[in-house]
Amino acid sequence: MKEQTKFRVIWTAIFVLGLMLAVAPWESWPTIPMATLRPWLAGILTRLLPKLGEAMVVAVVLALVVDQAAKRRLLEEFAREVSTHIIGRRLPRALRKYIEDYLEGDLIRTSWSITYTITEWPGQPEYEKLVTASIYEMENRSEEPKNYECYYEVEKSFFPHIGETKILHATATSLVTPAESFDCSSQSDFVDSVETGMIKFTRTVTLPVHGGPAYRFTLESEECFQDGSIVPFFAAYPVLETTLTVYYPVDRINVFVDLSFGDAAKDATKVALSNGAQWIFNRPMLPGQGFSIRFAKIRSAGVVPANTTVAAVPALAPGATPSPVSETASGNARV
């Protein structure tokens, strides 16, 4: 007999016996000859046996519930353990570890909205002001609270005599516990590193276990460029939905978008705006993947001047794989 069949037979017998004990007319025991052995024993059995029957019925119901839960948990653990080996069965074992890291990620960005606003620097027609606004929501999909480091950095200005690079503000709004929100807008909140040439903001929050996004983060910066640049953004966490909006003078500037994980013409839906353009990405992004915008003033030859300053490739999350943006890129990062 199979183990599963034995299990069902045993627990069915216990259930039937318990049901019989629970519903039997024990109050009629005084009329049963066996009960005349000792009156006190009959009294004990009359009270005990119905309770025992009820306990047996409850035990069977609990056993079935626990059995189903244990099976489900076992299957989930088994699937989690072998999934990377099934998916990456053709790959060397050393590469499967990276696949496992992707599949077991606890934190995700459910949505990410990046807005670039490019305008002429006041009184300096050869320079542009780029204001970047990054808004995203984070979800903790694990079974326990997780720490998340809100991280944002930009490279210091190549033209400080025209305009300094600034992080304007960094805001976190808790969607679960509003009292845990923060808003940093003082320049003392942002680290200006002479050694790395970067201006950086970091703040660690605890993302609670929650069915949906737990925090919304808003980060905004201001930079100065001459004639044009390449501005990249790379994801440190998986992103489900991404929207990129670029506002710019369409009659004076050309803007192009490159994706590290696909073709912008196929993997993003472009919407033309009267004062810019918007791209809605049709694919999620994995850690280390990202995009960059290239913008340059419209010239008669249609090229960017040789003295155009190029912003650079950002620092990536540990273990992330970068995508090449430009060989001349140096280190301008937004994460």
Backbone hydrogen bonds, N-H to C=O, Kabsch-Sander energy under -0.5 kcal/mol:
donor,donor_aa,acceptor,acceptor_aa,energy
6,K,2,K,-2.6
7,F,3,E,-2.5
8,R,4,Q,-1.9
9,V,5,T,-2.5
10,I,6,K,-2.7
11,W,7,F,-2.1
12,T,8,R,-1.9
13,A,9,V,-2.4
14,I,10,I,-2.3
15,F,11,W,-2.0
16,V,12,T,-2.6
17,L,13,A,-2.7
18,G,14,I,-2.7
19,L,15,F,-2.4
20,M,16,V,-2.4
21,L,17,L,-2.5
22,A,18,G,-2.1
23,V,19,L,-1.9
24,A,20,M,-1.5
26,W,24,A,-2.0
28,S,25,P,-1.8
29,W,26,W,-1.9
31,T,28,S,-1.8
32,I,29,W,-2.7
35,A,32,I,-1.1
36,T,33,P,-1.8
37,L,34,M,-1.4
42,A,38,R,-1.9
43,G,39,P,-2.1
44,I,40,W,-1.9
45,L,41,L,-2.6
46,T,42,A,-2.4
47,R,43,G,-1.5
48,L,44,I,-2.7
49,L,45,L,-2.4
51,K,47,R,-0.8
52,L,48,L,-2.5
53,G,49,L,-2.6
54,E,50,P,-2.3
55,A,51,K,-2.4
56,M,52,L,-2.2
57,V,53,G,-2.0
58,V,54,E,-2.5
59,A,55,A,-2.5
60,V,56,M,-1.9
61,V,57,V,-2.1
62,L,58,V,-2.7
63,A,59,A,-2.4
64,L,60,V,-2.2
65,V,61,V,-2.2
66,V,62,L,-3.1
67,D,63,A,-2.5
68,Q,64,L,-2.2
69,A,65,V,-2.3
70,A,66,V,-3.0
71,K,67,D,-2.3
72,R,68,Q,-2.4
73,R,69,A,-2.5
74,L,70,A,-2.6
75,L,71,K,-2.6
76,E,72,R,-2.4
77,E,73,R,-2.7
78,F,74,L,-2.5
79,A,75,L,-3.0
80,R,76,E,-2.5
81,E,77,E,-2.0
82,V,78,F,-2.3
83,S,79,A,-1.7
84,T,80,R,-0.5
86,I,82,V,-2.1
87,I,83,S,-2.9
88,G,84,T,-2.5
89,R,86,I,-1.1
91,L,88,G,-1.9
95,L,92,P,-1.3
96,R,92,P,-1.1
97,K,93,R,-0.9
98,Y,95,L,-0.7
99,I,95,L,-1.3
100,E,96,R,-2.6
101,D,97,K,-1.8
102,Y,98,Y,-1.6
103,L,99,I,-2.3
104,E,100,E,-1.9
105,G,102,Y,-1.0
108,I,139,E,-1.9
109,R,238,P,-3.4
110,T,108,I,-0.7
110,T,137,E,-1.5
111,S,137,E,-0.7
112,W,241,E,-1.9
113,S,135,I,-3.5
114,I,112,W,-0.5
114,I,243,T,-2.7
115,T,133,A,-2.7
116,Y,245,T,-2.9
117,T,131,V,-2.2
118,I,116,Y,-0.5
118,I,247,Y,-3.2
119,T,117,T,-0.6
119,T,129,K,-2.2
121,W,124,Q,-0.6
121,W,127,Y,-2.7
124,Q,121,W,-2.7
127,Y,124,Q,-2.1
128,E,225,F,-3.2
129,K,119,T,-3.4
130,L,128,E,-0.5
130,L,223,E,-2.5
131,V,117,T,-2.3
131,V,129,K,-0.6
132,T,130,L,-0.6
132,T,221,S,-2.1
133,A,115,T,-2.5
134,S,219,L,-3.3
135,I,113,S,-2.8
135,I,133,A,-0.5
136,Y,217,F,-2.1
137,E,111,S,-1.8
138,M,215,Y,-2.2
139,E,108,I,-2.6
141,R,106,D,-3.2
141,R,139,E,-0.7
146,K,207,L,-2.1
148,Y,205,V,-3.2
150,C,148,Y,-0.8
150,C,203,R,-3.2
151,Y,149,E,-0.6
152,Y,201,F,-2.1
154,V,199,I,-2.2
156,K,197,G,-2.7
162,I,159,F,-1.9
163,G,159,F,-2.8
166,K,222,E,-2.5
168,L,166,K,-0.7
168,L,220,E,-2.0
169,H,220,E,-1.3
170,A,184,C,-2.7
171,T,218,T,-3.1
172,A,182,F,-2.7
173,T,216,R,-3.1
174,S,172,A,-0.6
175,L,173,T,-0.5
175,L,214,A,-2.7
176,V,214,A,-0.7
180,E,177,T,-2.5
181,S,178,P,-1.8
182,F,172,A,-2.2
184,C,170,A,-3.3
185,S,183,D,-0.5
189,D,186,S,-2.4
190,F,187,Q,-1.3
191,V,200,K,-2.9
192,D,190,F,-0.5
193,S,191,V,-0.8
193,S,198,M,-2.7
194,V,192,D,-0.6
197,G,193,S,-1.3
198,M,193,S,-0.6
199,I,154,V,-3.0
200,K,191,V,-2.8
200,K,198,M,-0.5
201,F,152,Y,-2.9
203,R,150,C,-1.6
205,V,148,Y,-2.8
207,L,146,K,-3.5
207,L,205,V,-0.6
210,H,140,N,-0.9
212,G,210,H,-2.0
214,A,138,M,-3.2
215,Y,138,M,-1.3
216,R,173,T,-2.3
217,F,136,Y,-3.2
218,T,171,T,-2.9
219,L,134,S,-2.6
220,E,169,H,-2.1
221,S,132,T,-2.2
222,E,166,K,-3.0
223,E,130,L,-2.2
225,F,128,E,-2.3
227,D,126,E,-1.3
227,D,225,F,-0.6
228,G,226,Q,-2.2
229,S,295,F,-1.9
231,V,293,I,-2.7
233,F,291,F,-2.9
234,F,334,R,-1.4
235,A,289,Q,-3.0
236,A,335,V,-0.6
239,V,285,M,-2.9
240,L,109,R,-2.6
243,T,112,W,-2.6
244,L,279,W,-3.1
245,T,114,I,-2.8
245,T,243,T,-0.5
246,V,277,A,-3.0
247,Y,116,Y,-3.4
247,Y,245,T,-0.5
248,Y,246,V,-0.5
248,Y,275,N,-1.9
250,V,248,Y,-1.0
252,R,249,P,-1.8
253,I,249,P,-1.8
254,N,296,A,-3.0
256,F,294,R,-2.7
258,D,292,S,-2.7
259,L,262,G,-0.5
260,S,290,G,-2.7
262,G,259,L,-0.5
264,A,262,G,-0.5
266,K,263,D,-1.2
267,D,263,D,-3.9
268,A,264,A,-0.7
269,T,280,I,-2.9
270,K,268,A,-0.6
271,V,278,Q,-3.4
272,A,270,K,-0.5
273,L,276,G,-2.4
276,G,273,L,-1.2
277,A,246,V,-2.2
278,Q,271,V,-2.4
279,W,244,L,-3.5
280,I,269,T,-2.4
281,F,242,T,-2.1
281,F,279,W,-0.6
282,N,267,D,-2.8
283,R,267,D,-0.6
285,M,239,V,-2.1
288,G,235,A,-3.3
289,Q,286,L,-2.5
291,F,233,F,-2.5
292,S,258,D,-2.1
293,I,231,V,-2.3
294,R,256,F,-2.8
295,F,229,S,-2.3
296,A,254,N,-1.9
297,K,227,D,-1.2
298,I,252,R,-2.4
302,G,299,R,-0.6
308,T,305,P,-1.6
309,T,226,Q,-0.9
311,A,309,T,-0.6
320,A,317,A,-2.6
321,T,287,P,-0.6
329,A,326,S,-1.3
333,A,331,G,-0.6
